[in-house]
Each structure stands twice: as C-alpha cells, then as structure tokens.
Amino acid sequence: MYKDFAFLYDQLMADIDYKEWYLYIKNILARFNKEPKSILEMACGTGNLSYYFAKDGYDLTCFDLSSDMLSIAYNKLRKFKNITILNQNMIDFKLDRKYDGILSICDSINYIVNKDDLLQVFKNVKSHLNLDGIFIFDINSHYKLKEIIGTNTFVEDREDLLYIWQNYFDEKNNMGEFYLTFFVKEDNGQYRRFDEEHLEKAYRIDEIVELLKLADFSEIHCFHEFTFEKPFETSERVSFVALP
Ligand SMILES: C[S@@+](CC[C@H](N)C(=O)[O-])C[C@H]1O[C@@H](n2cnc3c(N)ncnc32)[C@H](O)[C@@H]1O
C-alpha cells in the first residue's frame, strides 16, 4: 500500500515519460477510431497521466485507493475545472455515470492480486463503459515479475535518499513481493526510515484475456509495451485494449 512512498513517488518515477505514455494512449484511441469526451482513470496515483488528459480538456474522473497518492494528485490537478478526483477501490467502485474511455496504467492492475477480484474489476469497468467505449490498461508481464525483478535486491543511493528494494518472487502463487526500505534525509540532517510492502500478481496474458471475456468484453487486443506489435515472450509490459 502506498503511504509515505507516495511523497517520493514522483521523484523515483522521474525517468518515466508520462507525456509519451499519454501520446501512446492517444495513438491507441486513433487506431480504434475512438474520440472519447469522458475518461475515467483508475488507480491514477499522483496524477501524472491524468495531468495530460486534464490539460487537453477531457471530462476526466480519476480515482485511487491511496489517499496519500491522491493528496499529491490533488495538488497537481486542482487548477483544472474539468476533473473530479475520488478515493475509490477498483474492485468495488460505483459511480452513477458511464464513460467513453476507462484507463489504468503503470501496472496498477497487477495490484489486484486475486483472480476473483480482477474479474470484479473488469465487470465493474464494463458496467461503467458506454457501448462504444474503450478500456485501455497495461500489466507488468509474468516474465518481468519473475525474471527481471524476480528475487533481486536493488539499491539506489541519492544525496538525500537511500532506497532499498528487496524482492521475492513466490513461484507457487505467481506473486511478486516487494519490500521497500527508505532512509530520507530530514531538515535536521538526520535520516528517517520507513518501510512498505507491495504485492504484484504475475498474470499470464491468457489469464487476463479469459477474465476480460468472462466480464463480457467482445474484442480484446494486446500489444508489446508501447507498440502495436504482438507481445513477445520477453515483453516486460503488455498493453491491453478491450471493447465492450
Ligand atoms: C504503480 S502505481 C501507478 C500509479 C499511476 N497509475 C501512475 O501511472 O503513476 C499503482 C497505483 O495503484 C493504486 N492501487 C492499488 N490497488 C488499487 C485498488 N484496488 N483500487 C484503486 N487503486 C489501487 C495504488 O494506490 C497506486 O497509486
């Protein structure tokens, strides 16, 4: 769960180009002949993608489970009048309207760690989508969670931040377990330690497709990372497009 990490999230994600991600999503929309006016972004985190949709004038609703992530998003997005920010859970969100597009990026879907819950997410998305709507999301691939992040430890030593990311891949349950430890330099020169644990489920593409079908999506496409190519065995991120 994102708590204190929320306040370092943007600093640690600085190498992710959210504008490029936004442009990729715009390319997907164009490829599927969609011109959504209303967008729902699930698990928006600190609002880095939301920012571009808000800036371009979309009627945007975004939500996240973590109120700490949302507090950062709120500061980034409050100047826009065309956006609603909510504290909701992907598994059981209920909004009394439908959207032209529903999105969730940056492996937020892997945070839904059991299949029944993921089916519930997909059913919920379906019921909030207009008939000619589009659902776009991505996952960290099974390959990335098992072989790249795997059972490895990463350390990052910055001037005012030491960050240790110890990972364990549970092969029986196909679960990436991440144990994060941060030492953050405070104004008084001392370092404050805090720890967080995150879980990401390693889904296979077939499992996701099967759940989307069970949730009654009629057309499903998946792509290698930020392309329109088929995913490879070694794709680290897989983007999905599902049509109602
Ligand atoms: C890796 S972050 C991605 C955040 C954001 N989409 C981005 O691109 O930076 C995963 C996000 O999923 C959120 N999350 C995890 N489980 C959730 C749930 N059940 N409902 C809503 N948000 C959830 C977390 O709070 C976190 O903000």
The ligand as a Tripos MOL2 file, in Angstrom:
@<TRIPOS>MOLECULE
LIG
   27    29     1     0     0
SMALL
NO_CHARGES

@<TRIPOS>ATOM
      1 C1          2.4030    1.6830   -9.7100 C.3       1 LIG1
      2 S1          1.2230    2.8270   -9.1020 S.3       1 LIG1
      3 C2          0.6740    3.5940  -10.6020 C.3       1 LIG1
      4 C3          0.0680    4.9330  -10.3740 C.3       1 LIG1
      5 C4         -0.2910    5.7120  -11.6370 C.3       1 LIG1
      6 N1         -1.2300    4.9890  -12.4650 N.3       1 LIG1
      7 C5          0.9330    6.0610  -12.4300 C.2       1 LIG1
      8 O1          0.9530    5.7870  -13.6230 O.co2     1 LIG1
      9 O2          1.8730    6.6480  -11.8900 O.co2     1 LIG1
     10 C6         -0.1280    1.7820   -8.6470 C.3       1 LIG1
     11 C7         -1.3210    2.5540   -8.1050 C.3       1 LIG1
     12 O3         -2.4220    1.6590   -7.9440 O.3       1 LIG1
     13 C8         -3.1340    2.0660   -6.7960 C.3       1 LIG1
     14 N2         -3.9980    0.9580   -6.3910 N.ar      1 LIG1
     15 C9         -3.6000   -0.2610   -5.9680 C.ar      1 LIG1
     16 N3         -4.6740   -1.0320   -5.7150 N.ar      1 LIG1
     17 C10        -5.7690   -0.2790   -6.0000 C.ar      1 LIG1
     18 C11        -7.1800   -0.5180   -5.9520 C.ar      1 LIG1
     19 N4         -7.6550   -1.7020   -5.5490 N.pl3     1 LIG1
     20 N5         -8.0130    0.4790   -6.3190 N.ar      1 LIG1
     21 C12        -7.5350    1.6790   -6.7210 C.ar      1 LIG1
     22 N6         -6.2170    1.9680   -6.7790 N.ar      1 LIG1
     23 C13        -5.3400    0.9950   -6.4270 C.ar      1 LIG1
     24 C14        -2.0460    2.4330   -5.8230 C.3       1 LIG1
     25 O4         -2.5250    3.1910   -4.7280 O.3       1 LIG1
     26 C15        -1.0920    3.2010   -6.7360 C.3       1 LIG1
     27 O5         -1.4090    4.5630   -6.7890 O.3       1 LIG1
@<TRIPOS>BOND
     1     1     2 1
     2     2     3 1
     3     2    10 1
     4     3     4 1
     5     4     5 1
     6     5     6 1
     7     5     7 1
     8     7     8 2
     9     7     9 1
    10    10    11 1
    11    11    12 1
    12    11    26 1
    13    12    13 1
    14    13    14 1
    15    13    24 1
    16    14    15 ar
    17    14    23 ar
    18    15    16 ar
    19    16    17 ar
    20    17    18 ar
    21    17    23 ar
    22    18    19 1
    23    18    20 ar
    24    20    21 ar
    25    21    22 ar
    26    22    23 ar
    27    24    25 1
    28    24    26 1
    29    26    27 1
@<TRIPOS>SUBSTRUCTURE
     1 LIG1         1 GROUP 0 **** ****
